[in-house]
């Protein structure tokens, strides 16, 4: 059984933030921090299927798109990139762009990139703390300013940048248009309360993302899949022998571990590679344990998310 605090890779970005509290003590005062990547502490461990990140934005990020597995492998990459976001905090008026407002042709997409009108074609929506968004590969998307979010994704850095607000960074217009879904996003994530402790936020063919809320002083058994990532949102707990508090990420895999919750309760995101929620993932020990045994997991779309809207 592997239970370890994830190592943190600090990624500096000009659009990042200097103050990462309460999610991290990393100092960004000299150079802003845009991303924190959580990686296995065991450097000899097999490469994980998933990557957990935190993003901190003070400026709008580029408009981009990620390839699916087929396209990525055709150009020599190991896999594509589908991802999900969970909004940890958002300033008033903060927005994300996901999908286009209406369907256009690839030729029209090329033209919108060149003249900048792609910004207005993107479907912008406000976000607030606790929102979850699934971004399937091929979805044109962007993150606005004033947001802190957790991102879980296929372990890939395959990104095609379409528009960058006049920046001199390289664009990847041809590949980006080739992989892009040039219409609205046909997926809506509807959180489902699986038990009193577990809420399924996103489920797709690559991973499941859950939010758990465990009451103060409770004891639990975590039956971890070979790869399970736990990002603490609030409170404290001992997961095996690892003490976990806000902003820390724990990797667990391969067996059963205990979770002993502190006096303030425990809230966290849990992500694991699977196409549907694992019913036995979390089980309460002791008093009222039966109240928290998972029912049969609800059906989900194997390729997108819980609800698909025709476009």
ABEGO torsion letter per residue (X at the ends): XBBBBBBBBBBBBAABBABAOAABABBAAABBBABBBBBBABAABBBBABBBBBBBBABBBBBBBBBBAAAAAAAGBABBBBBBBBBABBBBGBBBBBEBABBBBAAAAAAAAAAGAAAAABBBBBBBBGBBBBBBBGBBBBBBBGBBBBBBBBBBABBBBABAGGBABBBBAAAAAAABBABBBABBBBBBBABAABBBABBBAABBBBBBBBBBGBBBBBBBBABBBBBBABEBBBBEABBBBBGBBBBBBGBBBBBBBBAAEBBBBBBBBBABBBAAABBBBEBGAAAABBBBBBBBBAABBABBBBX
